[in-house]
Amino acid sequence: RGAKDPPPSQRGGIFGWMGGVARGLAANSAYNYTPDDARLFHVTDRTGTLKVEEICNFAQDDLDPEDVSILDAGSVLYVWIGAGASARERAHAPKLADKFVERSAATTGRSAQVPIMQIDAGHEPPHFKALFHGWSDEKTAATYDPYEERLRVASARRAGARARMGDRPTAPTMS
């Protein structure tokens, strides 16, 4: 240590002692990225074609448990996997996130080394939740069962069809 250097305790703790790492860490930290800065993208293949759409002014309810979402938090990209996401969405979302980072690095000068973190619905870490205004753990998709929901919808359709049929005779069956 040089004669003019103050002791580590006067330079901001361990990070100050290491030469100011805290400032650089804070500037690049997802913890300091505000919900207003983050960008959310919805990834779906419901129409048969894989589509990516940006959701402006997003909220927790925009995380569709039937699909995948990509959340750009500046220094990290999150790939959120809904419980009912298709195999195709699950396979392509990380590739789309890689392309997003590459394109962003080429056009904005952003680092191409941005980490990509995959998150399963219901297992969101605090720094992910912090990027959503008013996050509620009660709304989490961990308790959502897409198969149970599909069964409920199918049962309701069958019940509606039976009600419309009324007393009409049914087609004969071969026994």
Secondary structure, DSSP 8 states (H G I E B T S, - for coil): --TTS--GGGTTHHHHHTTSHHHHHHHH-GGG--TTT-EEEEEE-TTSS-EEEEETT--GGGS-TTSEEEEE-SS-EEEEE-TT--HHHHHHHHHHHHHHHHHHHHHH---TT--EEEEETT---HHHHTTSTT--GGG-GGG--HHHHHHHHHHHHHHHHHHHHTT--------
